[in-house]
Amino acid sequence: MNEPLHVSAVAVAGVISHGLLALAQHRPDHDEQLYRHVIRRALQGGAALGTGALAWNSFAKGRTGTGLATVALAAGTLLLTAEKPPELLPSRQSDPLTSRRK
C-alpha cells in the first residue's frame, strides 16, 4: 500500500514554494502590493498542495467520495481567493512602517 502523505509538511512546502514563486514573478505595474501578492499566492499554494495530499490519502484508502469532496471544497475555496481578497490583509494606510515616516 502507498505511504500516506504528511499533509502538514506538504502544505508548508506549498506555502514556501508558492510564496517564493510569487516573489519572483511579481509585476509591480500590474499586480497588487508585493506583500499582499506573496501572502495570497503562498496561502493558495499551501491550500492546494495540502488538499492534494488529503485527497491522495483518501484515494489510497479507497475513500473516493471523501477524496472528491475534499477536492471540490478546496476548489471552491481557491476560486474565492483567486481575485484580490476583500481587505483581509492590512492596507497601505495602516502599514506601521509607512505611517512612521511622516
BALONU-601187 format. One record per residue (C-alpha): residue number from 1; residue in one letter; x negated, y, z. Coordinates in Angstrom, 3 decimals, always signed. Example, Ala and Ser with C-alpha at 12.3 -4.5 7.8 and 13.67 -1.06 7.14 Angstrom:
<1; 'A'; <-12.300; -4.500; +7.800>>
<2; 'S'; <-13.670; -1.060; +7.140>>
REM end
This chain:
<1; 'M'; <+0.000; +0.000; +0.000>>
<2; 'N'; <-1.156; +3.540; -0.665>>
<3; 'E'; <-2.538; +5.501; +2.249>>
<4; 'P'; <-0.263; +8.338; +3.372>>
<5; 'L'; <-1.480; +11.849; +2.691>>
<6; 'H'; <-2.111; +14.103; +5.664>>
<7; 'V'; <+0.463; +16.788; +4.940>>
<8; 'S'; <-1.044; +19.484; +7.154>>
<9; 'A'; <-4.506; +19.029; +5.636>>
<10; 'V'; <-3.091; +19.175; +2.117>>
<11; 'A'; <-1.041; +22.288; +2.960>>
<12; 'V'; <-4.067; +24.082; +4.431>>
<13; 'A'; <-6.109; +23.150; +1.366>>
<14; 'G'; <-3.322; +24.626; -0.762>>
<15; 'V'; <-3.278; +27.868; +1.203>>
<16; 'I'; <-7.044; +28.262; +0.910>>
<17; 'S'; <-7.368; +27.276; -2.745>>
<18; 'H'; <-4.406; +29.333; -3.941>>
<19; 'G'; <-5.500; +32.316; -1.862>>
<20; 'L'; <-8.928; +32.200; -3.468>>
<21; 'L'; <-7.417; +31.888; -6.936>>
<22; 'A'; <-5.101; +34.839; -6.257>>
<23; 'L'; <-8.070; +36.894; -5.108>>
<24; 'A'; <-9.978; +36.077; -8.282>>
<25; 'Q'; <-7.027; +36.650; -10.616>>
<26; 'H'; <-5.608; +39.829; -9.078>>
<27; 'R'; <-4.960; +42.604; -11.586>>
<28; 'P'; <-4.737; +45.943; -9.742>>
<29; 'D'; <-2.995; +47.687; -12.623>>
<30; 'H'; <-0.252; +45.054; -12.853>>
<31; 'D'; <+0.067; +43.138; -9.573>>
<32; 'E'; <+1.167; +44.249; -6.132>>
<33; 'Q'; <-1.326; +45.303; -3.463>>
<34; 'L'; <-4.203; +42.865; -3.138>>
<35; 'Y'; <-3.486; +41.592; +0.377>>
<36; 'R'; <+0.239; +41.114; -0.375>>
<37; 'H'; <-0.567; +39.297; -3.615>>
<38; 'V'; <-3.105; +36.982; -1.949>>
<39; 'I'; <-0.872; +36.191; +1.047>>
<40; 'R'; <+2.183; +35.470; -1.120>>
<41; 'R'; <+0.272; +33.235; -3.526>>
<42; 'A'; <-1.568; +31.446; -0.716>>
<43; 'L'; <+1.671; +30.625; +1.109>>
<44; 'Q'; <+3.279; +29.441; -2.112>>
<45; 'G'; <+0.313; +27.181; -2.833>>
<46; 'G'; <+0.348; +25.734; +0.658>>
<47; 'A'; <+4.079; +25.091; +0.465>>
<48; 'A'; <+3.807; +23.492; -2.962>>
<49; 'L'; <+0.927; +21.170; -2.088>>
<50; 'G'; <+2.345; +20.319; +1.332>>
<51; 'T'; <+5.653; +19.432; -0.297>>
<52; 'G'; <+3.855; +17.320; -2.847>>
<53; 'A'; <+2.198; +15.386; -0.037>>
<54; 'L'; <+5.526; +14.902; +1.762>>
<55; 'A'; <+7.173; +13.715; -1.438>>
<56; 'W'; <+4.284; +11.348; -2.198>>
<57; 'N'; <+4.556; +9.818; +1.260>>
<58; 'S'; <+8.314; +9.359; +0.811>>
<59; 'F'; <+7.978; +7.800; -2.642>>
<60; 'A'; <+5.184; +5.495; -1.437>>
<61; 'K'; <+7.500; +4.193; +1.295>>
<62; 'G'; <+10.307; +3.617; -1.213>>
<63; 'R'; <+12.391; +6.529; +0.076>>
<64; 'T'; <+13.166; +8.023; -3.302>>
<65; 'G'; <+16.135; +10.076; -2.076>>
<66; 'T'; <+14.081; +11.728; +0.649>>
<67; 'G'; <+11.274; +12.467; -1.799>>
<68; 'L'; <+13.642; +14.034; -4.327>>
<69; 'A'; <+15.388; +16.081; -1.630>>
<70; 'T'; <+12.026; +17.345; -0.410>>
<71; 'V'; <+11.072; +18.448; -3.913>>
<72; 'A'; <+14.463; +20.111; -4.504>>
<73; 'L'; <+14.310; +22.099; -1.252>>
<74; 'A'; <+10.749; +23.194; -1.932>>
<75; 'A'; <+11.614; +24.227; -5.481>>
<76; 'G'; <+14.390; +26.442; -4.130>>
<77; 'T'; <+12.060; +27.989; -1.585>>
<78; 'L'; <+9.362; +28.659; -4.169>>
<79; 'L'; <+11.893; +30.213; -6.542>>
<80; 'L'; <+12.984; +32.587; -3.791>>
<81; 'T'; <+9.402; +33.699; -3.219>>
<82; 'A'; <+8.442; +33.826; -6.904>>
<83; 'E'; <+9.142; +37.550; -7.014>>
<84; 'K'; <+7.774; +40.072; -4.590>>
<85; 'P'; <+9.341; +39.308; -1.189>>
<86; 'P'; <+11.526; +41.976; +0.423>>
<87; 'E'; <+9.223; +43.705; +2.894>>
<88; 'L'; <+8.235; +40.599; +4.810>>
<89; 'L'; <+4.739; +41.993; +4.881>>
<90; 'P'; <+3.917; +45.464; +6.208>>
<91; 'S'; <+3.982; +48.271; +3.686>>
<92; 'R'; <+1.041; +50.509; +2.933>>
<93; 'Q'; <+2.563; +53.341; +5.037>>
<94; 'S'; <+2.496; +51.152; +8.148>>
<95; 'D'; <-1.014; +49.855; +7.487>>
<96; 'P'; <-3.083; +50.799; +10.562>>
<97; 'L'; <-6.265; +51.087; +8.504>>
<98; 'T'; <-4.867; +53.737; +6.175>>
<99; 'S'; <-2.877; +55.637; +8.804>>
<100; 'R'; <-6.018; +56.300; +10.911>>
<101; 'R'; <-7.760; +58.166; +8.095>>
<102; 'K'; <-5.520; +61.227; +8.456>>
REM end
